């Protein structure tokens, strides 16, 4: 008997680095279903990139609310991380600017205050 290889949804926020839940309209393939007449069903999928490839995992309706909260929390953490990185980069730029200004000041005052302070 063949077993179906099912993709597992991430269980924690750390496992969801990028990706999101998207709604798609699909056909189930049953003969007497409304989708056979043209009305498609709504299905929810989790899209993410793994090893450079786009993957799509079905999200069951029973799991939808809890998984949506995980994805939202992951996106919020990613935003906080980006803000922290921007703040760090700004601090480094300011430190580099101050170091350049200090070096220029030392060069400019070296002849005036010769020997009064050591560098």
LUMKOL-827210 format. One record per residue: residue in one letter; x, y, z of N, C-alpha, C in turn. Coordinates in steps of 0.1 Angstrom, whole numbers, plus 5000, padded with zeros to 4 digits. Atoms other than C-alpha are relative to their C-alpha. Example, Ala and Ser with C-alpha at 12.3 -4.5 7.8 and 13.67 -1.06 7.14 Angstrom:
BEGIN
{"a",{5009,4988,5000},{5123,4955,5078},{5009,5012,5000}}
{"s",{4991,4989,5000},{5137,4989,5071},{4992,5011,5008}}
end
This chain:
BEGIN
{"x",{5008,4988,5000},{5000,5000,5000},{5009,5013,5000}}
{"x",{4993,4988,5000},{5013,5034,4991},{4996,5009,5010}}
{"x",{5004,4990,4990},{5014,5061,5017},{5002,5013,4993}}
{"x",{4999,4987,5006},{5008,5096,5007},{5010,5009,5008}}
{"x",{4990,4991,4994},{5037,5120,5014},{4993,5013,5003}}
{"x",{5007,4987,4997},{5020,5148,5033},{5010,5010,5005}}
{"x",{4992,4989,4995},{5037,5181,5039},{4995,5004,5014}}
{"x",{5003,4995,4987},{5038,5192,5075},{5000,5015,5001}}
{"x",{5000,4985,4997},{5028,5227,5086},{5010,5002,5011}}
{"x",{4991,4997,4989},{5054,5244,5108},{4992,5001,5013}}
{"x",{5007,5000,4987},{5045,5241,5145},{5004,5012,5009}}
{"x",{4996,4989,4992},{5064,5271,5159},{5003,5012,4991}}
{"x",{4998,4988,5007},{5070,5307,5150},{5014,5000,4994}}
{"x",{4987,5001,5005},{5107,5300,5145},{5001,4993,4987}}
{"x",{5000,5007,5013},{5100,5276,5117},{4994,5007,4989}}
{"x",{5006,4992,5011},{5080,5302,5098},{5008,5012,4999}}
{"x",{4992,4988,5002},{5106,5326,5087},{4994,5009,4990}}
{"x",{5007,4993,5011},{5089,5337,5055},{4989,4992,4996}}
{"x",{5011,5008,5005},{5057,5328,5040},{4987,5006,5005}}
{"x",{5013,4995,4996},{5020,5334,5044},{4989,4991,4996}}
{"x",{5012,5008,5004},{4985,5320,5041},{4993,5008,4990}}
{"x",{5007,4994,5011},{4967,5326,5009},{4988,4992,4997}}
{"x",{5013,5007,5004},{4932,5318,4997},{5001,4997,4985}}
{"x",{5001,5003,5014},{4928,5300,4964},{4986,4993,4998}}
{"x",{5013,5007,5004},{4897,5288,4945},{5004,4988,4993}}
{"x",{4996,5013,5006},{4900,5251,4936},{4988,4992,4997}}
{"x",{5010,5010,5003},{4881,5222,4922},{5003,4987,5007}}
{"x",{4997,5013,4993},{4877,5190,4942},{5000,4988,4991}}
{"x",{5000,5011,5010},{4870,5168,4912},{4988,4990,5002}}
{"x",{5012,5008,4998},{4837,5152,4925},{4990,5003,4989}}
{"x",{5009,4998,5011},{4811,5147,4898},{4988,5009,5003}}
{"x",{5012,4993,4996},{4781,5161,4917},{5002,5012,5008}}
{"x",{4997,4989,4992},{4798,5189,4934},{4998,5013,4992}}
{"x",{5002,4987,5006},{4792,5226,4928},{5012,5005,4991}}
{"x",{4989,4996,5008},{4827,5230,4914},{5000,4994,4987}}
{"x",{5001,5006,5014},{4819,5207,4885},{4991,5009,4991}}
{"x",{5008,4990,5007},{4794,5234,4875},{5007,5013,4998}}
{"x",{4992,4988,5002},{4820,5261,4877},{5002,5008,5013}}
{"x",{4998,4993,4987},{4817,5273,4913},{5011,4993,5008}}
{"x",{4989,5006,4994},{4850,5267,4929},{4999,5001,5015}}
{"x",{4999,5000,4985},{4857,5259,4966},{5012,5010,5004}}
{"x",{4989,4993,4994},{4879,5281,4988},{5009,4991,5008}}
{"x",{4990,5008,4992},{4910,5265,5001},{5011,5009,5004}}
{"x",{4989,4991,4995},{4938,5280,5022},{5013,4992,4999}}
{"x",{4986,5006,5002},{4975,5273,5015},{5010,5008,5007}}
{"x",{4988,4993,4994},{5007,5282,5033},{5011,4999,4989}}
{"x",{4989,5000,5010},{5033,5293,5007},{5013,5005,5007}}
{"x",{4987,4996,4995},{5070,5296,5016},{5010,4995,4991}}
{"x",{4988,5004,5008},{5104,5292,5001},{5009,4991,5009}}
{"x",{4991,5009,4993},{5125,5262,5011},{5011,4996,4990}}
{"x",{4988,5003,5009},{5160,5258,4996},{4998,5006,4986}}
{"x",{5001,4992,5012},{5151,5284,4970},{4988,4996,4992}}
{"x",{5012,5004,5008},{5119,5266,4958},{4987,5004,5008}}
{"x",{5013,4996,4994},{5084,5278,4964},{4992,4987,5003}}
{"x",{5007,5011,4996},{5064,5253,4984},{4986,5004,5004}}
{"x",{5014,4997,4997},{5026,5251,4989},{4995,4989,5009}}
{"x",{5005,5010,4991},{5011,5233,5019},{4985,5003,5003}}
{"x",{5014,4998,4997},{4973,5229,5024},{4998,5002,5015}}
{"x",{5004,4997,4987},{4959,5243,5056},{4986,4996,5002}}
{"x",{5014,5004,4997},{4928,5226,5070},{4993,5011,5007}}
{"x",{5009,4990,4994},{4899,5247,5081},{5001,4999,5016}}
{"x",{4999,5002,4985},{4903,5233,5117},{5013,5006,5005}}
{"x",{4987,4995,4996},{4939,5245,5118},{5002,5015,4996}}
{"x",{4998,4987,5006},{4934,5278,5100},{5002,5011,5010}}
{"x",{4999,4989,4991},{4928,5301,5129},{5013,5000,5008}}
{"x",{4987,5001,4992},{4957,5288,5151},{5012,5003,4991}}
{"x",{4988,4998,5009},{4981,5287,5121},{5001,5015,4995}}
{"x",{5000,4986,5004},{4971,5322,5110},{5006,5009,5012}}
{"x",{4993,4993,4989},{4981,5335,5145},{5015,4998,5000}}
{"x",{4985,5003,5001},{5015,5317,5142},{5006,5009,4989}}
{"x",{4994,4992,5011},{5021,5334,5108},{5000,5015,5003}}
{"x",{5001,4986,4996},{5010,5368,5121},{5011,5003,5010}}
{"x",{4990,4998,4990},{5033,5365,5151},{5014,4999,4994}}
{"x",{4987,5001,5007},{5062,5354,5128},{5003,5013,4992}}
{"x",{4998,4988,5008},{5057,5384,5106},{5003,5012,5009}}
{"x",{4997,4990,4991},{5056,5407,5136},{5014,4999,5005}}
{"x",{4986,5002,4995},{5089,5392,5149},{5010,5004,4989}}
{"x",{4991,4996,5011},{5104,5397,5115},{5001,5015,4998}}
{"x",{5000,4985,5000},{5094,5434,5115},{5009,5005,5011}}
{"x",{4992,4995,4989},{5109,5439,5149},{5015,4997,4998}}
{"x",{4986,5003,5003},{5141,5422,5138},{5006,5010,4990}}
{"x",{4996,4990,5011},{5143,5445,5107},{5002,5013,5007}}
{"x",{4998,4988,4993},{5138,5475,5129},{5012,5001,5009}}
{"x",{4988,5001,4992},{5165,5464,5153},{5012,5000,4991}}
{"x",{4988,5000,5009},{5189,5458,5124},{5002,5014,4994}}
{"x",{4999,4986,5005},{5181,5493,5110},{5006,5009,5011}}
{"x",{4995,4992,4989},{5187,5508,5145},{5015,4997,5002}}
{"x",{4986,5004,4998},{5220,5489,5148},{5009,5007,4989}}
{"x",{4992,4994,5011},{5231,5501,5113},{5001,5015,5002}}
{"x",{5000,4986,4997},{5222,5537,5123},{5011,5003,5010}}
{"x",{4990,4998,4990},{5243,5534,5154},{5014,4999,4995}}
{"x",{4986,5002,5005},{5273,5521,5135},{5004,5011,4991}}
{"x",{4997,4988,5009},{5270,5549,5109},{5003,5012,5009}}
{"x",{4997,4988,4992},{5269,5575,5137},{5014,4998,5007}}
{"x",{4987,5002,4994},{5300,5559,5154},{5011,5002,4990}}
{"x",{4990,4998,5010},{5319,5559,5121},{5001,5015,4997}}
{"x",{5000,4986,5002},{5309,5595,5115},{5008,5008,5011}}
{"x",{4993,4994,4988},{5321,5605,5150},{5015,4997,4999}}
{"x",{4986,5003,5001},{5354,5587,5145},{5007,5008,4989}}
{"x",{4994,4992,5010},{5360,5605,5112},{5002,5014,5004}}
{"x",{4999,4987,4995},{5352,5638,5128},{5012,5002,5011}}
{"x",{4989,5000,4990},{5376,5630,5157},{5014,5000,4993}}
{"x",{4987,5001,5008},{5404,5621,5132},{5003,5014,4993}}
{"x",{4998,4987,5007},{5398,5654,5113},{5004,5010,5010}}
{"x",{4997,4990,4989},{5399,5674,5146},{5014,4998,5004}}
{"x",{4987,5002,4996},{5431,5657,5156},{5010,5005,4990}}
{"x",{4991,4995,5010},{5448,5664,5123},{5000,5015,4999}}
{"x",{5000,4986,5001},{5436,5700,5123},{5007,5007,5012}}
{"x",{4994,4994,4988},{5448,5707,5159},{5014,4995,5003}}
{"x",{4987,5006,4996},{5480,5687,5158},{5011,5010,5000}}
{"x",{4990,4989,5001},{5502,5717,5148},{4998,5010,5011}}
{"x",{5003,4990,4990},{5485,5740,5173},{5004,4995,5014}}
{"x",{4998,5005,4987},{5488,5718,5204},{5011,4989,5000}}
{"x",{4989,5010,5001},{5520,5700,5196},{5005,4995,5014}}
{"x",{4994,5006,4988},{5530,5676,5224},{4991,5001,5013}}
{"x",{5008,4999,4988},{5501,5685,5248},{4992,4987,5003}}
{"x",{5007,5012,4998},{5483,5652,5243},{5005,4989,4991}}
{"x",{4995,5012,5007},{5492,5617,5231},{4988,4993,4993}}
{"x",{5011,5007,5007},{5472,5598,5205},{5003,4985,5001}}
end
